[in-house]
Amino acid sequence: MAEQKSKPALLGGSKTVDIDYGDMFVWPIITDEDRQAAIEVLNAGNMSGMDISKKFEDEFKQWIGSKYALTCPNGTSALQEAMFAVGLGVGDEMIAPSMTYWASVLQVYSLGATVNFAEVDPETLCIDPADIEKRITDRTKAIMVVHYLSSPCDMDPIMEIAKKHNLKVIEDVSHAQGSLYKGKQLGTIGHVGAMSMMTAKSFAIGEAGMLVTDDRGIYERSIMFGHYLRQEDPDTITDPQLKSQVGLPLGGYKNRLNQMTSAIGRVQLKYYPQRIAEIDKAMNYFWDQLEGLSGIRPQRPAKDSGHYKGGWYCPAGLYFPEQLGGLSAIRFCQALQAEGVNDAIAGLNKPLHLHPVFNTVDIYGHGKATRSANSDRDLAQGEGSLPVTEAISKRIVRIPHFKHYRPEIIDLYVAAYKKVIENYQDLLADDNGNDDEVGGWNLSHTKKK
Ligand SMILES: Cc1ncc(COP(=O)(O)O)c(C=O)c1O
């Protein structure tokens, strides 16, 4: 006799994940060593110094494999510094993906420059190299690549395009500390890497940022932009032109990181490789068991590619509603949430190019939209201009982010996915479809009910 299918919890069946999962999802992992490090800085009254931050930078650059590293108060400031440091200025254009958080891009306006959005690849969710080349004009100065959800961008063709057209490549590594492209650390392939280290990120220490580069000129321009006290060290600024300008930050920003955060960063870095290795093992264990099911496919690099997802920030699956009778991503996630999978959320970032700030908003009083005013040509990209990017949120579902390899707990989550997929036909009845609200302007948007 055929085995009886169990009823989905959303339709009155019993919940699959009905356990105390303890610290399975707690991140970052904070121990007494972190607490002690912060207290020592506090007790010494050393919050605004630079000695601990410099030690953190030394350790970070050794780990990531770059010549220089510079701490910043957050990823937004590190990325803005990187944009300035590669020479983006008045009238210049930067090519960037639209499927990202605003701080990969929006600061470019403050430099008098603007953005031209390119498509992303629907599997890696990262900028599509083939679409970059089409968008290059004589105003293009830089490409911003975002290693989205810890996935490495396809860096070889991107670096080739950059070389051919004499462009600089900035890597936004906010989602991807420790990720590898063909075995190489992200952030060290382009001309400069910059990243957030905010609490929710893979490398998570509160509010913090880091810039890494092998290029002395980029490093010195970054310091000139927002680190006025560092300029005073006679060995730091060697470029004769910059040397004549030391004393004040050229950008008018003060980008010094609080040293309590640097102290915690030093502790976190010691344990980071082993902690993300455990995440990798747990996430692959989960996906391996779902391999071959209808409706969902892992968003992860192919085995033996040399690519690696550092920390699996905001893990997601590629969702194929057509394999489940058209079941909407929202309904699929509702069913999973009823099974106890709290992190099942449909959609990702809303595409930036559809927000008014990238279309109509006149921020600085040019009398026209800032995006176009900064370039003097109409750059607005309305609905339908980036079809791959615009379709993604209905084809992506976020999945649980396991921080520990505990098969007995992960197995329950696997069972929940299997149950929902097996019963998809019964779930179609009350499916109201995806609403326009699928996704959000950042990745912490509230769960859709
Ligand atoms: C891709 C990306 N870039 C930049 C940032 C900005 O970093 P921060 O919030 O530390 O300023 C974030 C996140 O917050 C991000 O997700």
The ligand as an SDF file (V2000), in Angstrom:
LIG
                    3D

 16 16  0  0  0  0  0  0  0  0999 V2000
   26.0620   44.6170   -0.3800 C   0  0  0  0  0  0  0  0  0  0  0  0
   26.1980   45.6460    0.7080 C   0  0  0  0  0  0  0  0  0  0  0  0
   27.0090   46.6990    0.5080 N   0  0  0  0  0  0  0  0  0  0  0  0
   27.1730   47.6390    1.4500 C   0  0  0  0  0  0  0  0  0  0  0  0
   26.5170   47.5810    2.6500 C   0  0  0  0  0  0  0  0  0  0  0  0
   26.6720   48.7110    3.6270 C   0  0  0  0  0  0  0  0  0  0  0  0
   27.3290   48.3970    4.7680 O   0  0  0  0  0  0  0  0  0  0  0  0
   27.0330   49.1100    6.1680 P   0  0  0  0  0  0  0  0  0  0  0  0
   25.6350   48.8050    6.5480 O   0  0  0  0  0  0  0  0  0  0  0  0
   28.0420   48.5220    7.0870 O   0  0  0  0  0  0  0  0  0  0  0  0
   27.2640   50.5620    5.9590 O   0  0  0  0  0  0  0  0  0  0  0  0
   25.6670   46.4860    2.8950 C   0  0  0  0  0  0  0  0  0  0  0  0
   24.9420   46.2850    4.1590 C   0  0  0  0  0  0  0  0  0  0  0  0
   24.5710   46.7070    5.0110 O   0  0  0  0  0  0  0  0  0  0  0  0
   25.4980   45.5080    1.8980 C   0  0  0  0  0  0  0  0  0  0  0  0
   24.6490   44.4700    2.0820 O   0  0  0  0  0  0  0  0  0  0  0  0
  1  2  1  0
  2  3  1  0
  2 15  2  0
  3  4  2  0
  4  5  1  0
  5  6  1  0
  5 12  2  0
  6  7  1  0
  7  8  1  0
  8  9  2  0
  8 10  1  0
  8 11  1  0
 12 13  1  0
 12 15  1  0
 13 14  2  0
 15 16  1  0
M  END
$$$$
